[in-house]
Amino acid sequence: MEKEEAHHLLALHSGRMGAFVEGYRFALRYKTGKREELRRGFEEVIACLRVLEEEFHRPVLPQLLLADLNELLLGGILAMNKEGAAPEAAVFTMVLAETITALLEKNPRPFEAYERYPENYDNQLSQ
């Protein structure tokens, strides 16, 4: 995946692109009980962040990237408290927040929370 595609996919997942009928934020809002759709969107968001890791080393984060990240986190926070939400909604939101923070802090291992979430959150994911 190239940077341009990663930016485009993040915009799609955040709901910033045209019709708000697909993407991770859409799944968080309307399909919080659909574990596989949540997982697929989350995995794609993380893949985009891996491609865009360099962007976080710039003196100023691109405005649209920041807007997309904000929308994804807000969607996750709102989904965490929805009745009937799959436990993945909360886990993925916490992991995404940790990953974004690590990227912003220029942590040498920014994707550690993602790489370790199956073992760190196994009790919540097995519900």
N, C-alpha and C positions, 0 to 999 in steps of 0.2 A: 504494500500500500504506500502511496506517495503522500506527501504532506497535504497537497491540495485535496485529495480524496478524503484524508483524515479530517480536515476542516469541514468539508462538505457533510461527511457522515455525522460528525458531532453536532452540526447545525440541524441535521435531520432528527437526530436522537433528542435534542433539546426542545424541539418543536418550533424552532425559528424558521424552518424552511416551509413556506407555503401551507399546504393542507396538513393539519395536525391529526393525521389518521394512522400514523405508524411511528416506530421508534421507541426508544427506552422510556422517555418521559410519558408517552402515550400509554405504554404498558403499565407504568407506575400509577397513572391516574385512573385508567379504565379497566385494567386487567391484573390488578394486584394479586389475585388468587391464582394466576396462570404462571406457575413456577418456571416452565420451560421458556416462555416468552420473556420473562424477566431475566433469566440467565443469559439468553441469547443476546439481548440488548446490552446487558452489563458487560459481557465478554467483548462485544464490539466496541463499546466505549473505552474499555481498557486498551484494546488493540490500537485505537486512535491515539490515546494518550502516549503509548509507547512510541509511535511514529512522531508525535509532536513534542517529545521530551526536550529537545533543543530549544523550543519556544520558551520554556520556563527558565532558561538561562539568559534570556535577553533582559536588558535593564527595565523594559516595560513590557508587560504581557499584552498581546494584542487584545483590543477591546471586545471584539466579537468572540474570541476564545473565552474570555472571562465571563461574558454574558451567557454563553452556552453552558459553562461549568456551573454557574449560579443557578440556571434553570434546572439542570440535572439534579443538583443537590436539593433545591427547594422541592422539586417533584418527589424526591426520595423521602424527605422529611415529612411531607404531607401524607405520603403513602404509608409510612411506618405506623401511623396511628389510625389507619382505616380499618374498620371492622371487616374481618374476613381476609385481611392481607396475608399473603404467604410470608413466612419468616425471612425469606430471601430479600424482601423489600427492605427490611431493617439492616440485615447483614450487608447487602450490597451498598446501601447508602453509607454505612459506617466505613466500609473498605474504600469506597470511592473518596470519601472525605479524607481519610488517612493518606491515600495515594496522592491526592491533589496537594495536601499539606506538605508531604515529603517532596513532591516536585517543586513546590514553591520555595522550600527550604534548601533546595539543591542537595538533598540527601543522596549519598552515593548509591543507595539501594531503594529507590522510590517505589518500586513495585513489590516490596517485601510483604506488605499487608495483603495484597492480592494473591501472591504466591502461597501465602500461609493461611488464607481464610478457611479452606476446607478443614484444616485441623484446629484452628483457633475458634471456629464457630460451629463445630460439628454437633454440639448439643442443641443448638438452635435450628440447624439445617435438617436435623433428623426428625423434627416434629411433624 
